[in-house]
């Protein structure tokens, strides 16, 4: 009864269904190219709260509650909330979950958290441990800047390879039944560290992990890029995307005509001055819950590989001279194609 | 094929086996009352590394590698490493996992992480997603002090309710087969926050979560305290333990004659001057991997409920006036009793 496929992939026999999603974004994201796909756009990034951290937590709370409402369920129906975020000690998730009456599993995978929480939730449903589980994550530009870089008040200049942390939260509700997009395979990644130390160039640091996980997913499943309508990495940005695409080509996988990076898509990089693009847990969360999910529901995308990518350094580890370890997890999501293929 | 029992508990039909464990502790823990149960005792808490954070990461690496070796396996045999720690962005786990060739799932549950990682690993094995999975966690007194409280160099006085973060790491290797202690049920907890704000009294903040999870475990399984030889909470310390015991009595569950708290046991509180006792992810990890596992292997304990407990605040959330949310997850571990009961 092993569900293992190849070295690192598992097949979800029961195809857990993503029966509802919600994306909540900040004002900047709400003016970007994907604005029409988001459910809730905040008017300002404090959203009436006393701090950016509390605003982030409140965004996640909204994303979760709205998702439960969309599915006509109550908190009591949901067996697990599987969530994480970028704030130290998962503040955003913990304080959101405090006000929600659902057993809580906290995760940290930096910006890989959306596909990590979706992977764990999918396994929990497929394993028979839950009827309903919610996967959620969030990030907030202003909270991330002061935690990971410098407070905004300092007005630091951004380097050309810098990315802009997405202010946003996404939640996906998984269930055993329903005519909705479903997860079919999960490939949990290994940590890859090629010695990059520039914390203003996370895309390059995470690219090797994305390449490793995507390559492994193809090898394990016997699939090729042809199988998918869309392959979406999390937040490699313009530069990291380019590296990933080129490295995968060297391994014999040309994904160029169906490859997007959520961070590369969410902002108008020129007009919105986001340099290499968006980043943060919230990035692949809101693009996944918004653009990808809605296009799948409309039949415009049938087979998607979502590969959220995380840079696992901490400000302390960087100060202590460590390089930036990266990780990526891949989840195959399908809807409306040939289910028996 | 639902494995759900009651509201919050799942039954692990296949009884995942804990085939090996390793506990690594610092010198102070190595002089405490449980010293004979630990596998590796460090001579100094830097262990030859340049920083406390790197020493913590190295402890976890040792715990994991030693555990794999004990089971006569290789890294390549292990399907998942499920780990977390107290450091911001899970530095200890991430940098340990960077040097280990195993797909990595990062968790954050503050000091509840040992039973959280054991729960997830058990579900992953029971769900057929893995042949082998490792659950691990760590904490380090000196790293935790400067991250959560004040650097040791400041020589701050400790309050009577303060606890001493355990320097230690524990790893458990789970497998489908083998004549070893096995997990039978998992009860994932909800976040409970009764408004406590004193970060020098985490035991009181976490006690309501421990009470809620233990009570729910009994209600879901129909068990009573009589069922277990030992109920062990994670790191409530002397005061939190007292509160938990008394509150459970009010709910009709008298656990007093079989109840220990790992934090209450690991130090000689008088002689070692640890006030209310030990704390930290590493606390229930090393007591679980050391004292509890070894006593189960020797047949001295047959049925144990391990309930690691976490205080989910961050220094930032405390500065922003938030109270301390608590969480607790319970895992039932058995060996040598009547397996069909």
Interface residues (C-beta under 8 A of the other chain):
Chain A: X1 X2 X3 X4 X8 X10 X50 X51 X53 X54 X79 X80 X84 X87 X88 X89 X90 X91 X94 X95 X97 X98 X101 X102 X103 X104 X105 X106 X107 X108 X109 X110 X116 X119 X120 X123 X124 X126 X127 X128 X129 X130 X131 X147 X188 X189 X190 X191 X193 X312 X313 X314 X315 X316 X317 X320 X322 X325 X327
Chain B: X1 X2 X3 X4 X8 X10 X50 X51 X53 X54 X79 X80 X84 X87 X88 X89 X90 X91 X94 X95 X97 X98 X101 X102 X103 X104 X105 X106 X107 X108 X109 X110 X116 X119 X120 X123 X124 X126 X127 X128 X129 X130 X131 X147 X188 X189 X190 X191 X193 X312 X313 X314 X315 X316 X317 X320 X322 X325 X327
